[in-house]
Amino acid sequence: MAKVKARVKVPKKVAKGEIFEVKSLISHKMESGQRKHKKTGEKIPRQIINKFVCTYNGKAVFSSDWHGAVSANPYLSFHVKAVDSGSLDLAWTDDSGAVYKKTTKITVT
Amino acid sequence: MQSQKNKIQVSRRDVLNYTSAGILAAAGISLFGSIAKADKKMTVHAVSKLAGGKEIMSGKITLELPQIAENGNTVPLSVEVDSPMTDADYVKSVHIFAEGNPEPSVASFHFTPASGVAKASVRMRLAKTQNVVAVAEMSNGSIFQATTEVKVTIGGCGG
């Protein structure tokens, strides 16, 4: 598979107790399993990211299960309540078992 | 003689047209009717499984989708559920279904009180004009549902 790139965007600084948005983007074909080979007519097997998990300073705060209907190069945004400065760890798992990770720092004032 | 022939030809053509149109119409109605019902059936079944016999309530959910999606391959969806998001009262999960897709399940979002707000956005594939359904499961077990129709100009499921 072509190299998978993940990006995450969070505000530079957040006040304690503030709810902030996390925007994520990952390059992935998200082969739905519905498409057919143009020549053979056979269905192209499904190969998608099926799970997303976000942990905040080690604690799971949000997760998402995906199916074939999630678009290619999936964008996902969600929210987190600011507690302490630290890191947000994002992990995407696809059908092959591969896990793609991205970490970002969060500064809480 | 000629005028008689013409009469017969016209009338035969008419008969054929009317009967074939009639057959098509009857078949068309039942065909589309059964496909439409089957589409909804899968979603209705999935939702009732989630509800597990509990009453499905309306309200609390704001489901944002474009009225018309130019490209069915990437339709932006945003969902928010009104909730205090405290340990005692929060939104556990929100499940998204596309009634008319070959596979209705789209995504599930699992929140925690640490989320602060039960809001998430994603981009989805819609095969054709259809209803998108959001089902919210609360921490107290209650179930809420919201539905929005999206018109799709070019379908996005590989076709």
Interface residues (C-beta under 8 A of the other chain):
Chain A: I19 S32 Q34 R35 K36 Y56 K59 A60 V61 F62 S63 S64 D65 W66 H67 G68 A69 V70 S71 A72 P74 Y75 L76 S77 F78 H79 V80 K81 V83
Chain B: N73 T74 V75 M85 A98 N101 P102 E103 S105 V106 A107 S108 F109 H110 F111 T112 P113 A114 S115 G116 V117 K119 A120 S121 V122 R123 M124 R125 L126 G156 C157 G158
